[in-house]
Amino acid sequence: MVPAVGEEGGAATADVSRRTFRFGCAAILLFAALIRVWGLDQVPAGLFCDEAGNGYNAFSLLESGRDEEGSRFPLYIWSFGVSYKNPVFIYSAIPVVAALGLSEFSIRLTAALWGILGVASILWLGSILFGRRGGLWSGFTLAICPWHVHFSRVAFELIALLPFFAGGFACFLLGVRGRPRWLIAAGVLFAGSLYAYAPAKLFVPLFVAGAVVLYLRRLIAAGRWAWAGLGAAVLTGLPVVIFDLMHRQRSGQYFSETTIFDPSRPVESIAAVAANWASFFTPDFLFFSGDPLIRHSVPGVGQLYFAMAPLILIGMVWTLRRRRPEGKLLLWWLLLYPIAPSLMNEVPSASRGFIGAGVYCLLAAAGATALSGTLLAGGRRGVRGWLHDISICAVVALLLVEAGRYGYRYATVYPAAAAAAFQYGYKQALALMEPERGNYDTLLMTTTDGNQAQIFALFYNQYDPDKWLEAFDPGYLIIDPAEFDRYDPEKERVLAALRDSDLALFDEVEVRGHVTDPSGRTVFTIAEIEKRGFYLRDWLLLGTFDNATGAALRTDVYPHFVPTLDAYRVGDELKYWRRILPFFVRVELHNFYRSAIEPSGRDPVWVCAYATTELVADHAMEVGLEIDGPTQWVQGWLDGQALAPRMTQIGQRRAEWVLRLDRGRNQLLLETCRGQADWSFTARVRGADGRPPVGLTSRARIGVEPLPATSSGAPRQLVDGFAKITAFSHVQEGDGDYRGPSVGWVEYLYDPDGAVEWETAPLPEAVATAVAFTAVLSPVPGTAQLWVDGRFALAFDTGRFTSPRQWSRDGYRLRYFPRESGDYRSGYWVLWVSAEHVRAGVALRLRVSHIDGGRDASFMLKGRADTVEYERLTRSSLADDTG
């Protein structure tokens, strides 16, 4: 028999009968099932990538026994290269997918079944806490609770947490109330929660610790059963601990990227966490607006109903009454549920704080049960009985009215409002493109305004997992269409699913169809790409220059110049032109300069930079130049002539200038000054007819004539060419060369603003000098540039050489002597410097940076300060080499 509320944890003075309780349970669960299963494949409209990922992993495990990464029946599933997916939801989806096939309905049905089980577990827990009447109230409020209904209809793993935790709580209460064997089940279910959802790893241990403190005497009295429960919990949870320890970096990656807690600023971090925690208890979150992320909440509806508020307040009063340890546990649950999500960004989060839905419904049930008990004190006779029935009917009616309002908004307003958040349109786009596969060389899927687009091709096409794991190719080229190097419509037939903003990249497309969302907005245009726009993508960049005062927007703070390859001195800094690789039509300045600026504690905001490229025309022509991008200020010069009287702000509109190009080479120079938005720009050229100009090319180079090569003569002195590293892009400890392992400093062509800079030993005299150093090249061919004391010296080839190579220019000469180390990539180098570039007692500062070649073309300076001695070099041994 369930104990009464007036006693320990049970029913009101007159609890409902067993028959009524059973009938009520069946009705509540049937009602919960109906509102969770109805229209699952239609509402929400679309399918979020996490849902598709959970579904495809279940399908892959079913078909091949391996997850999307190829791991065989893993404990946790590494997904999207971002985070581990918890096993409970995905493995439980396997039988559903096996029975119904992989579809939106089957994967969301898995969530609905867990949601129904959650209602059943809360109903059971409520009956233990408050009696049968309280159990019905608990189940009913959770069955219609917006917070729980919402996540019962989307295939997120979090929905499995509540049944485990509530079941563990119920078993724990039974165990400390005279049925100690239930403590074993409690241990298993509490530890099982850790496999359901990541926040449980903090929430559940803290909750159990509070439960142990409150019920310590009874647990001691339970003796061996309490120890058995602890042992069951340890054995169940131990694999989680072992897995996390073995995969520390991956296991903590998602948290480390989303947490707001900074150990270096503990006071500020604790204050921020406290503010986050408080946000979960605001009326706006609970009753008015809910989670601000539309994917997690219906706009205009809170996580709970208004009618629950007075019941929750009454329930909280009940938790504070004496001799109610289970009430204290509910209060502890309430205080704990925001702890884990408060450590992270995006607060208040209905998903990360999902376990709170259960405690609010239990508190509301406690309030309703207490209200019934008060009104029925002394029996159902007379006015009290009528007042009880009217009050309860009024509460139920208010809840149902609010539930009806929520259901109406969910079914009519929400599908259109949240379609973008649920990535609506991939299913329809794939349905239009798949029948055309044989007619095209490439099927392209845009990543603009998308997230993990490849998973939709795998999910909706039920892509063979074995085929996927062979090459990780979903059958679509999934890229930003602005990445022109990845496809060429002039050489292949390309059918693409594009966003509206993508269409502006092309001059000619043939539309094959449209995908519109429930609001009628076009989300994809299916089109054959025929001709792309003419974008200037190949640039040299120079920066950054401080513009904190904004003066560059009003005056010429930095001299406008004819670009030269020599470094530019700004205070104590040297600025060098550096090529940006032309992957996209956008020139991404923020990413290019971030690695150089942020380590110094300055974000690249309120700064300026220059970009230059050479336009080569096979005849004189007039073209239009369009500069577009996020909010920033731009100015341009063509062969030193300003294109506008002052800097132009772009963002809301683009800058449009006319270029009058001479036959041959024309130097275009841009200045861009960033505000607080992203920092990038596009430069598009159109002919007089608005189409791409014919006979025009661009290349990233400084348009100056090369100086003639001259002999540097025999060296008058010879010194070691390495004494101190001053700047580098990467460091490799113990990397080998022909002399064995040693430290090396590396730059790659793909590095944003990458270079290796170092100093030689001091030069004794101001005479013609040779310096020797050791370096390793990549096997990927390329072209690197060498600067000496900020002055451009020469360009040299890189790659694999089996015989000595030489490069010279204007008093500088560089020779490479390869030494076999398996592939002839390492050796020693000798640089001749003429006397006019040498100062007595001062070291030379050398800089190497790649300008062309394969992305992985690299130069590695080795930490060898004894190259002269090791190679037995002397002035006389170099005297004959003066060519």
Secondary structure as GFF3:
##gff-version 3
##sequence-region A 1 883
A	DSSP	alpha_helix	18	37	.	.	.	ID=ss1
A	DSSP	alpha_helix	49	64	.	.	.	ID=ss2
A	DSSP	beta_strand	77	79	.	.	.	ID=ss3
A	DSSP	beta_strand	83	85	.	.	.	ID=ss4
A	DSSP	alpha_helix	87	100	.	.	.	ID=ss5
A	DSSP	alpha_helix	104	130	.	.	.	ID=ss6
A	DSSP	alpha_helix	132	144	.	.	.	ID=ss7
A	DSSP	alpha_helix	146	152	.	.	.	ID=ss8
A	DSSP	three_ten_helix	157	160	.	.	.	ID=ss9
A	DSSP	alpha_helix	161	176	.	.	.	ID=ss10
A	DSSP	alpha_helix	182	192	.	.	.	ID=ss11
A	DSSP	three_ten_helix	193	195	.	.	.	ID=ss12
A	DSSP	alpha_helix	200	214	.	.	.	ID=ss13
A	DSSP	alpha_helix	216	222	.	.	.	ID=ss14
A	DSSP	alpha_helix	224	246	.	.	.	ID=ss15
A	DSSP	alpha_helix	248	251	.	.	.	ID=ss16
A	DSSP	alpha_helix	253	258	.	.	.	ID=ss17
A	DSSP	alpha_helix	266	279	.	.	.	ID=ss18
A	DSSP	alpha_helix	283	283	.	.	.	ID=ss19
A	DSSP	pi_helix	284	288	.	.	.	ID=ss20
A	DSSP	three_ten_helix	294	296	.	.	.	ID=ss21
A	DSSP	alpha_helix	308	319	.	.	.	ID=ss22
A	DSSP	alpha_helix	325	336	.	.	.	ID=ss23
A	DSSP	alpha_helix	339	342	.	.	.	ID=ss24
A	DSSP	alpha_helix	356	375	.	.	.	ID=ss25
A	DSSP	alpha_helix	382	412	.	.	.	ID=ss26
A	DSSP	alpha_helix	414	417	.	.	.	ID=ss27
A	DSSP	alpha_helix	426	433	.	.	.	ID=ss28
A	DSSP	three_ten_helix	434	439	.	.	.	ID=ss29
A	DSSP	beta_strand	442	446	.	.	.	ID=ss30
A	DSSP	alpha_helix	454	460	.	.	.	ID=ss31
A	DSSP	alpha_helix	465	471	.	.	.	ID=ss32
A	DSSP	beta_strand	477	479	.	.	.	ID=ss33
A	DSSP	three_ten_helix	484	486	.	.	.	ID=ss34
A	DSSP	beta_strand	494	498	.	.	.	ID=ss35
A	DSSP	alpha_helix	500	503	.	.	.	ID=ss36
A	DSSP	beta_strand	506	516	.	.	.	ID=ss37
A	DSSP	beta_strand	522	532	.	.	.	ID=ss38
A	DSSP	beta_strand	539	546	.	.	.	ID=ss39
A	DSSP	three_ten_helix	551	553	.	.	.	ID=ss40
A	DSSP	beta_strand	568	570	.	.	.	ID=ss41
A	DSSP	beta_strand	573	575	.	.	.	ID=ss42
A	DSSP	beta_strand	578	580	.	.	.	ID=ss43
A	DSSP	beta_strand	587	588	.	.	.	ID=ss44
A	DSSP	alpha_helix	589	597	.	.	.	ID=ss45
A	DSSP	three_ten_helix	598	600	.	.	.	ID=ss46
A	DSSP	beta_strand	607	617	.	.	.	ID=ss47
A	DSSP	beta_strand	621	628	.	.	.	ID=ss48
A	DSSP	beta_strand	632	638	.	.	.	ID=ss49
A	DSSP	beta_strand	641	642	.	.	.	ID=ss50
A	DSSP	beta_strand	648	650	.	.	.	ID=ss51
A	DSSP	beta_strand	655	661	.	.	.	ID=ss52
A	DSSP	beta_strand	664	674	.	.	.	ID=ss53
A	DSSP	beta_strand	680	686	.	.	.	ID=ss54
A	DSSP	beta_strand	696	699	.	.	.	ID=ss55
A	DSSP	beta_strand	717	720	.	.	.	ID=ss56
A	DSSP	beta_strand	724	727	.	.	.	ID=ss57
A	DSSP	beta_strand	730	737	.	.	.	ID=ss58
A	DSSP	beta_strand	740	748	.	.	.	ID=ss59
A	DSSP	beta_strand	756	759	.	.	.	ID=ss60
A	DSSP	beta_strand	769	777	.	.	.	ID=ss61
A	DSSP	beta_strand	782	788	.	.	.	ID=ss62
A	DSSP	beta_strand	791	798	.	.	.	ID=ss63
A	DSSP	beta_strand	805	809	.	.	.	ID=ss64
A	DSSP	beta_strand	812	819	.	.	.	ID=ss65
A	DSSP	beta_strand	826	833	.	.	.	ID=ss66
A	DSSP	three_ten_helix	835	837	.	.	.	ID=ss67
A	DSSP	beta_strand	845	853	.	.	.	ID=ss68
A	DSSP	beta_strand	858	862	.	.	.	ID=ss69
A	DSSP	alpha_helix	867	870	.	.	.	ID=ss70
A	DSSP	alpha_helix	875	879	.	.	.	ID=ss71
###
